[in-house]
């Protein structure tokens, strides 16, 4: 399968229309099984898209932290898989940006070179988990499911249980 990224370095899973800026247009429902991936390796983005897509998630990937910051709707996703080592803006800087904007999006930091200090920094900034590559598929899926459940609970707290259930359980939402 060929992965195509737009000019801004964003990619969406098949069936999720995107604007040229790399974001879902307003007419696409926000479904809460929507996972952002930020990793500078297109093959890793594709692997996440395929794996998570097979489990009912819709994935939008970004090849840089800057592209994610410039184009993603922080409040549309259910979770963020974030590579710690990115060119330009680091994963930790992206996490700081997300938190500065008072976004409750659960962030899972992923790294190829785990260091205790980096893990501590990520967790202090509110990451829900910190994983080292290579990733264990079942562990990753369990962590993503837990993150999505956390986001659902946040929605219920903010907009009320009945409205959140309508949002999450709507048959109008294709994902």
Secondary structure, DSSP 8 states (H G I E B T S, - for coil): ------TTSEEE-TT----TTSS--TTS---S-EEEEE-S-HHHHHHHHHHHHTTT-EEEEESSHHHHHHH--TTT-SEEEEES--SSS-HHHHHHHHHHTT---EEEEEESS--HHHHHHHHHTT-SEEEESS--HHHHHHHHHHHHHHHHHHHHHHH-HHHHHHHHH-TT---
